Amino acid sequence: METCATGRQPRLLCRAFGGIRLPKARPLPERLEQVFAELMAALEQWQPEVVAVEEVFYSVNAKSALKLGQVRGVALLAAAMQGLPVAEYAPLKIKSSVVGYGLAKKEQVQFMVARLLELEELPEPADAADALAVAICHIHTAQTLLQQGAVR
């Protein structure tokens, strides 16, 4: 995702989004390998300047939180192997940046992401909307820091 200037106002431009589908029947190490391979391919294809990820959050279901943490670790490894800086944002900050309310529901985030990016349909899968929200949060944060004279 990037910003482009149209007239006087910059606007967000979505180049691509999607999700990685993992077969549940495959063992976890093989699924993590698939995530790594697909992320590396996307990083090589799109050549981003930075990777933005959601910080670890606490979940009621410890098993789910552990699996998400493992996938997050794979994403951090892929970014590191490409020599890319990583920006991390708390879920409340991401939702506040996109929706204006830190406790927004998933559907509200999905709707606002579609509006901000001028998409004709809601981003699917819903996880893709979450990833786009992280990117939007990073762009907003980076622009604010730039305006304040800080470097990120």
N, C-alpha and C positions, 0 to 999 in steps of 0.2 A: 504494500500500500504506500502511496505517496501523496503529496499535496501538489496541486497545480493551480496556477493563477488564471482566473477567468475574469477579465476586467480588473477591478481593484481588489476583489475578495478571493483569497485562496480557498480551494475546496479539496476535499479528500477524493482520491481516485483509487478504486479497488481494481487491482490487476488480475487477481485470482484468489480463490478460496476453495476449501474442501475439507475432507476428513479422511482419516486412515481407518479402513475397516479391518478388524483383526478377527480371524476365525477363533472362536472360543475352544474349539477342539484341539488346537495346537498348544504345545507346552509354552509356559510363560517366557522362557529364554528365546524361543523362536519368534514369539510375538514382539518381544523387545527388539530383536534383530530386524524384523520387518519395519518397525517404527523408525529405527536408526537409518536403515537403507532409504526409506521414503523421504525422511527429513533431509538426509544428505543430498539426495537427488533434487529436492526442491531448493535447497540452499545453492546448489551449483547452477540450477536453471535460472533462478531469480536474482542471484548475487546481491543480497541485502547488505546494508551497511551496519545493521544492528539487529539483534534478536530480542524481542520482548516476550516475557513469560509471566504467568501468574505465580505469585508467591505461594508457598505451601499453606494450605488452609487445614483447619481441624474439622474432622468429620465425625459424625456419630458412629459410622461404620468404619472401624479401624482397618479392616481388611481392604476395603475400597480405597481408603486414604493411602495405605501402603502401596497398592498397585499404581495409583496415580502418581505417587512419589517416585516410583521406579521409572515410569514413562517420562516424568519431568526430568529425571536424572539423565535419561537417554537424550532428551532434547538439549540439555545443557552441554552434554558431551559433544553432540553434533555441532553446536555453535562454537565450542572451544576448538574442535578439530579444524574448523574453517577460519579460526583466528578472529571471530566476531565478538564484539562486546555484547554483554547481556544486560538488559534492563529488567528489573523485577518489580511488579506492582501487586499490592494487596487487593483482594477481591472487592473490598469496600471502595477503594480508590478507583478501580476500573469502572464499577457501576456508577459511582458519582460522576466520573468524567463523561460517561456516555449517556446516562439517563438523568443525572442530577440528583439521584437518591441512592445512597449506598446499600440499601436493603431491597433494591428492585428485584422483581422476579425475573426468571430466565426469559419469559415471553416478552417482558418489557424491554430487556436488553436486545433481544432479537429484533423487535420492532424498531427501536431507535437506531440500531446499526444499519438496518435497511434504509431508514430515512436519511441518516447522515451520509451514507454512501450513494444515495439516490438509486438504490437497487429496485428493480421492478417487482421482485418477490422477496420474501423473507429468506435469509441465508439458511441453507440446509446442508448438512445436519446441524442441529442446534449447537453442537460443539464448535462448528465453524464460525457461528455468530459470536461465541465467546472469544475465540482467537482473534477475530476482527475487532472486538471490543478492546482487547489488550493492545492491539496495534493503534487503535484510535486514541486510547489513553496515553500511549507512549508519544504519539505525535503531538497531542495537546500539551503534555508535560514538557517535551523537548522545546516546543515553540515558546512556552512560558519562560523556561530557563534561558532560552536565547534572548528573549526580550529583556530579561532581567540582567543580562550580561554574564550569566553562569554558563559553564561548559558541561555538557553531559556526554 
